[in-house]
Amino acid sequence: MKIYQKNLDEMKEIVSEYTQATVDMHIEKSVQDIIQKVIKDGDKALREYSQKFDGVDVSDFLVPETDLENAWQTLPENLKNSLLLAKKNITSFHELEKSNGFVDASTPGIIRGQKVIPLKRVGLYIPGGTAAYPSTILMNAIPAKIAGVEEIVMVTPPQKEGINQAVLAAAKLAGIDAVYQVGGAQAIAALAFGTETIKPVDKIVGPGNIFVATAKKQVFGQVAIDMVAGPSEIGILADDSACANELAADLLSQAEHDKRARAMLVTNSLQLAKNVANEIEIQLEKLPRKKIAQAAIEDRSFIAVMENITDMFSLMNTIAPEHLEIQFNDPMEYLGLIKNAGSVFLGRYASEPLGDYVAGPNHVLPTGGTARFSSPLGVYDFVKRTQFIQFSKAALKADVAAITTLARTEGLEAHARAIEARF
């Protein structure tokens, strides 16, 4: 793993090379063609793409409700209990995010306010293939349920041996209203524009590969999306009190996701940096997903040794990582220094996978530096806000001059006359 000893400005330049976004025009065009074909041919296009990309002939996209029920009933007890714990903690955390709007009647004759209205129909994308992500179903669906979304549907790629039972069981537990076996960019197009079988939704959430992410980006505007997520990433801030083997394990926990994942350690201890780099090499040898993790470590990851703690935090705020661990003896004292991060893990016993599964805060997080301006998935992502205003005649009369002056300054005479017509 690369170790850099540079000053802050030099490291920020290096970091920009790691975070620079790229656009693959071939993928953009391929996804655009898929979307257009789904718009034109509907279910027929979905069947053709399922055969082409998944090797599965799909006669009925809708997964029977009995399949979800059977999957839950036959799930191993240890997995069932794990999902129940995750649901409990995710629910208790996200219940705290609910907002009821407000009404302001503090000025005589004037009522102003805001209504919080849940979205009507939301689509959840869950990847398939060799991977199974039941935890992601809970993380996406539970905040939507708490927000009051009327209908939540899920799409996931069809499998020759059938959809993973843990995925179906989690969909049952989360209260998903319908599961459709369709994946890829074509599933995103179906959710956005609708087909004979799948009705369009108001918002699409959930992770996926580069084709899914590109499709979400292209349909944005037709529907809302949660974010255009990139490969997973972890940043760790640590001093010499941290344990090298634990830091290495945490870095690899994200590196094993994807060859393009990023694992970054920023420290003020050269010895710790060397120890962590050595531990990573040792632990890689015993990792089942060694090839994936090794590619991420060699191509997309680094350790930065900074002169002081102030520079450490400044660099990490520039990185704006998806996951951020603060591995100091007194991590809470430094929380105020964090300006850009998706989710922060404080101290030795808040290892990143804790947040992936059972802690409760959401694991759908901004990636690729977008934590500079975006937030974790939450209840607020599944509602919209509508304002309202009521004025008495006397209250409006008091503001006539200000309104008409501004309207005529902007050359909008009809605006001014609409107000004056009341008097």
ABEGO torsion letter per residue (X at the ends): XBBBBBBAAAAAAAAAAAABBBBBAAAAAAAAAAAAAAAAAEAAAAAAAAAAAAGBBBABABBBAAAAAAAAAABBAAAAAAAAAAAAAAAAAAAAABBAEBBBAABBGBBBBBBBBBBABBBBBBBBEABBBAAAAAAAAAAAAAAGBABBBBBBBBBAAEBBAAAAAAAAAAGBABBBBBBEAAAAAAAAAEBAABBBBABBBEBBBAAAAAAAAAABGABBBABBBBBBBBBBBBBAABBAAAAAAAAAAAAAABAABBBBBBBABAAAAAAAAAAAAAAAAABAAAAAAAAAAAAABBBBBBABAAAAAAAAAAAGBABBBBBBABAAAAAAABABBABBBBEAABBAAAAAAAAGBBABBBBGGAAAABBBBBAAAABBBBBBBBBBAAAAAAAAAAAAAAAAAAGBAAAAAAAAAAX
